[in-house]
Amino acid sequence: MDKSAACILALGIFMGAAALGGLGGKALVEAKQWERSVVVKGLSEREFVANQVIWPLQFIEADNDLATLYKTMSVKSEKVKAYLITQGIKAGEITIGLPEVTDKLAQRYGSNEGVRFRYSGTQTVTVYSTDVLKVRAVQQNLTDLLGQGVALSTENYNARTEYIFTRLNDVKPEMIEEATLNAREVAEKFAEDSQSVLGKIKRANQGQFSIFDRDSQHPHIKRVRVVSTIEYTLTD
């Protein structure tokens, strides 16, 4: 092959590559345009009454005689249980725990001077119920226990009432559907404003459900929340 023919061949290859490159670039642009998308978030938030309650009733007693201390706590525990039953709490929902007794003279740290009672005991009677509203009503009516010599302690963190919501699986489907519809409404508004057409879902992330108290005064009312993140394609 002479020199001039080789030059012509090289020029032809170069022009062909350039043409293909141009087509490739055009195809890439069209693909990017087709892949235009919008990412939106959809919220679903609802309130439910807790369906389980754990209510520890706790009192503290002190004495210098250990046997007398145990007897006193046992008698008062039965008083608490009997009173709860008269208020409509079922006997099977009431548990009397083992007392926690401290011997102040046996403690290694701290001064024992001025100790009036050697032994102090903490007793807990626990109500576990699914009738949350009934338990809350009884909690507002404990004055008769004071009249029977039972002074309940509210300072211990372990004596706080717990409200639990366990029906999450029952409400999940509706809430996910609501969050998805909410996200689509946002995406449709975006597509309309950008003069685009909303396409199919490209990818979706359901998000985590969160459960928390509505406020400090109503811990038995739970707020359930989920945020779904969805990406939609956009077309012209």
C-alpha positions in Angstrom: 0.0 0.0 0.0 1.4 3.4 -1.0 1.6 6.4 1.3 -1.3 8.2 -0.2 -3.6 5.2 0.1 -2.6 4.8 3.8 -3.5 8.4 4.5 -6.9 8.1 2.9 -7.6 4.9 5.0 -6.5 6.6 8.2 -8.7 9.6 7.4 -11.7 7.3 6.8 -11.2 5.5 10.1 -10.9 8.9 11.9 -14.1 10.2 10.4 -16.0 7.0 11.2 -14.9 7.1 14.8 -15.9 10.7 15.1 -19.4 9.9 13.7 -19.8 7.0 16.1 -18.6 9.2 19.0 -21.2 11.7 18.1 -24.0 9.1 18.1 -22.8 7.7 21.4 -22.9 11.2 23.0 -26.4 11.7 21.7 -27.5 8.4 23.0 -26.0 9.2 26.4 -27.8 12.5 26.6 -31.1 10.8 25.7 -30.5 8.2 28.4 -29.8 10.8 31.0 -33.0 12.7 30.0 -35.0 9.5 30.3 -33.5 8.9 33.7 -34.6 12.2 35.1 -36.3 11.5 38.4 -37.6 13.1 41.6 -37.1 11.9 45.2 -40.0 12.6 47.6 -40.9 11.7 51.1 -44.4 10.7 52.3 -45.5 10.9 55.9 -48.1 8.9 57.8 -48.6 9.8 61.5 -51.4 8.5 63.7 -52.3 8.3 67.4 -53.4 5.2 69.2 -54.1 4.3 72.9 -51.6 1.9 74.3 -52.9 -1.6 74.6 -50.8 -2.8 77.6 -49.8 -1.1 80.9 -47.3 -2.1 83.6 -48.0 -0.2 86.8 -45.6 -0.8 89.8 -47.0 0.3 93.1 -44.1 0.7 95.5 -43.8 1.5 99.2 -40.9 1.6 101.7 -40.9 0.4 105.3 -38.3 0.5 108.0 -37.8 -1.4 111.3 -35.1 -2.6 113.7 -36.5 -6.1 113.7 -36.1 -8.0 110.4 -39.0 -10.4 111.0 -41.4 -7.6 111.9 -40.3 -5.7 108.8 -41.1 -8.7 106.5 -44.5 -9.1 108.3 -45.4 -5.5 107.9 -44.5 -5.5 104.2 -46.5 -8.7 103.6 -49.6 -7.3 105.3 -49.5 -4.0 103.4 -48.9 -5.9 100.1 -52.1 -7.8 100.7 -53.9 -4.5 101.5 -52.7 -3.1 98.2 -53.8 -6.1 96.3 -57.2 -6.2 98.0 -57.8 -2.6 97.3 -56.9 -3.0 93.6 -59.4 -5.8 93.3 -62.2 -3.7 94.8 -61.4 -1.1 92.1 -61.9 -3.6 89.3 -58.4 -4.8 88.7 -58.4 -8.6 88.2 -56.5 -10.7 90.7 -54.6 -12.4 87.8 -53.2 -9.0 86.8 -51.6 -8.4 90.1 -48.2 -9.7 91.2 -46.5 -9.2 94.6 -42.8 -9.2 94.2 -40.0 -10.1 96.6 -39.1 -7.3 99.0 -35.7 -5.7 98.7 -34.2 -5.2 102.2 -31.2 -3.2 103.2 -29.2 -3.7 106.4 -27.7 -0.2 107.0 -25.3 -1.5 109.7 -23.8 -4.0 107.3 -23.0 -1.4 104.6 -19.3 -0.9 104.1 -19.5 2.7 103.0 -21.0 5.7 104.7 -21.5 6.6 108.3 -24.0 4.6 110.5 -24.3 7.3 113.1 -27.8 8.5 113.7 -29.4 5.5 112.0 -32.9 5.2 113.6 -33.9 1.9 111.9 -31.4 -0.8 111.0 -33.5 -2.3 108.2 -35.3 -0.7 105.4 -37.4 -2.6 102.8 -38.8 -1.7 99.4 -41.9 -3.7 98.3 -43.4 -3.6 94.8 -46.9 -4.7 93.8 -47.2 -4.8 90.0 -50.3 -4.5 87.8 -49.9 -5.9 84.3 -53.1 -5.3 82.3 -54.5 -4.7 78.8 -57.3 -2.5 80.2 -55.3 0.7 80.1 -58.1 3.1 80.7 -59.3 1.1 83.7 -55.8 1.2 85.3 -55.6 5.0 84.7 -58.9 5.5 86.4 -57.7 3.5 89.5 -54.4 5.5 89.5 -56.5 8.6 90.2 -58.2 7.1 93.2 -55.6 5.9 95.7 -56.5 8.0 98.7 -58.1 5.1 100.5 -54.8 3.3 100.6 -53.3 6.2 102.5 -56.1 5.8 105.0 -55.0 2.2 105.4 -51.4 3.3 106.2 -49.9 2.5 102.8 -47.8 5.5 101.5 -46.8 4.8 97.9 -43.5 6.0 96.7 -43.2 7.8 93.4 -39.6 8.9 93.5 -38.0 5.6 92.4 -37.4 5.4 88.6 -38.4 1.7 88.7 -41.8 2.7 90.0 -42.8 4.6 86.9 -45.8 3.3 84.8 -45.1 1.9 81.4 -47.5 2.1 78.5 -46.9 -0.2 75.6 -48.3 -0.3 72.1 -47.9 -3.8 70.5 -50.4 -3.5 67.6 -47.9 -2.1 65.1 -48.3 -5.0 62.6 -52.1 -4.3 62.6 -51.7 -0.7 61.5 -48.6 -1.0 59.3 -50.4 -1.7 56.0 -52.7 1.3 56.2 -50.0 3.6 57.3 -47.6 2.5 54.5 -50.3 3.0 52.0 -51.0 6.5 53.4 -47.3 7.5 53.3 -47.0 6.2 49.7 -50.1 8.2 48.5 -48.8 11.2 50.3 -45.4 10.9 48.5 -47.1 10.5 45.1 -49.2 13.7 45.7 -45.9 15.6 46.3 -44.3 14.0 43.2 -47.3 14.8 41.0 -47.2 18.5 42.2 -43.5 18.6 41.4 -44.0 17.1 37.9 -46.8 19.6 37.2 -44.7 22.5 38.3 -41.7 21.3 36.2 -44.0 20.6 33.1 -43.0 16.9 33.3 -45.0 13.7 33.4 -44.7 11.5 36.4 -43.5 8.0 35.6 -43.1 4.8 37.5 -41.5 4.2 40.9 -37.8 3.8 40.4 -36.9 2.8 43.9 -38.6 3.0 47.3 -37.6 2.9 51.0 -40.3 2.3 53.5 -38.4 3.8 56.4 -38.5 2.9 60.1 -41.7 3.1 62.2 -41.2 5.1 65.4 -43.5 5.1 68.5 -43.4 7.8 71.2 -45.6 9.4 73.8 -47.9 12.1 72.5 -46.8 14.3 75.5 -45.7 14.0 79.1 -49.2 14.4 80.4 -50.7 11.6 78.2 -48.0 8.8 78.0 -50.8 6.3 77.3 -51.5 7.9 74.0 -48.8 6.8 71.5 -47.9 8.6 68.3 -46.9 6.2 65.5 -44.9 7.7 62.6 -43.4 6.4 59.4 -41.7 8.3 56.5 -41.4 6.6 53.1 -38.8 7.8 50.6 -39.8 7.1 47.0 -38.0 8.0 43.7 -40.2 8.5 40.6 -39.0 8.8 37.0 -39.9 12.0 35.1 -40.6 12.3 31.3 -41.3 15.2 29.1 
